[in-house]
């Protein structure tokens, strides 16, 4: 398995992975599905901004992705980023998530990021464990800030401080 920069050729599979999570999981609170065209624009924008949008490639097949973006608007937050990481169901438990996050953190450090934030649904105990195993610490729980599947959900914020170059 290799981790590489995402390209427009990956957008169909990224959309498939993301939309599966949108439809069937609490891994994201959004209900707005992704399109290959929109993802190609997102990839280009992130890369233009110097932000990472990476994919896990297993024998030529995209099996997951990870990306980061500024945590909040404004120059005071320029060195803090939030990330998303998602895998194809068949790739889970095989190290792709860890490999993606290691590469994403390296990219973020190289881009001068000081802190990465994970926003994890309170119900997503696997996501909390995954991030904790990577050194993320729970810094806050925001009760009932998300709504999906006709119920209110908590958001757990987890943070990892990076040794940025700045």
N, C-alpha and C positions, 0 to 999 in steps of 0.2 A: 504494500500500500504506500502511495506517495501523497504528500500534501503539496498542493500547488495553487497558484492564483486561479480564481474562477475566470471563465471566459463566457462569451455569449453562447457557446456550444453547450454549456452546462445548464442553461436556464430551464430547459424542459424538465430535467431531473430534479433540480432545486425546487421548482414549482410543485412537482409531484410530492416531494418530501415535505415541503412546508404546508401544502394544502392538506395532506393527510393529518398533520399535526393540528391544523386549524379545525378540521372537521371532527376529529376523534379524540383529541387530548386537551389537557389544560396546560400544555407546554407553552402555549401562547394564549393570551386573552382575546386576541383579535378574531373576528369572524369574517373579515374581508380577505378573500382568497387572492393569491399572488398569480401574476401572469408572466409568461416568459419575456414579453416585451418590457414590462415594468421592472422585472429583475435585471434584464440587460442594462437598463438605465441606472438602476441602483448600483450594479457592479461598476459601471463606468464612472459614476459619481464618486463612489468610495475610493476607487483607485486614483481618480483625479485629485481627491482631497488627501491622498497619502494614507488612507485607511485600508485595512485589510479586508478582503473578501476571499476566503480560501475554500477549497474543496478537498475532500478525501477521495482519491482515485484508486480503485482496486481493479487492476487489470483492464484499464480503459473505461471502467464504469464509475460514475459519480455516485458515492454512497453516503455522502454527508457534506455539510458546509458549516462554516463559522465566519462571522463578520463582526465588526465593531463600528460604533458611531458615537459622536459626542453625547455625553450623558444628558446634559441640559444645554439650552441655548446660551449664548453670551460668552465673552472672552474669559471670564473667570473660571469657566468649566473646560477650557481648552485641553487640559491634561487629564481629564477623567472621561472614560468611555464606558458605555454599556455594550454588552455583546449578546449575540444569539448563536446558538449551536444546535444543530438538528441532524439526526441520522435517519437513513432508511431503516425500517424495522429489521430487515435481515442483517444489517451491519452492527446492530447494538450488541454490546458485550464482547466485541472483538478488538477493542483498542483504538478504533477510529476517532471516538470522541476525545480521548486523552491526547492523541496525536494532533488533532485539529486544534485543541486548546493550547497545547505547548507551542505550536507554530504561531497561533494567533497572539499569544502573550509575547513571544519573541518579536513579532512584527510590531506590536503595540509599543514595546520597549524601544525598538529602533526608531519609531515615529515620535518618541518623546513622551509617551503616555506615562503618567505617574500611578494611575489607579484604574482598575477594571471593575465594573459592577455587573453582577448577575441579578436579574429580576426573576424570581422563581415562584410559581404558584405554590401556596401553602399545601395544597393537595399533592403536589409533585415531589413526594419524598425521595424518589430516585434521583431527581434533579438536585435536590439539596445535598444528598449523600455524594453525588458525583462532584459537585463543586467543592464540598468540604474536603474530599480526598485530594483535590488539586490545590488546597491551601486557602480557599475562600472562607471568610468568616462572616457569620450572620451579624449584620449591623442594625437591622430594623425589621419589624413586621408591621405592615400597613393593613389593618383589618378591613375586610370587605370593600376593597377598592376596585376589584374587577368583577365583571358579571359575564358569565358564560354558562350555557346549558341550563338556563333558568335558575341559577343560584349565584349568590354572592361568594366571592373568593378573596382570601388574603393574598398579599404579595410579600414575599420574603426578599429583602435586599441583602445580597452577599457581596463582599468586597475583597479584592486582593491588591495589595500595594506592590507596584513594580519598581524595580530599580531603573528608572528612566535615565536617558543620557543627558537630560537637562538639569 
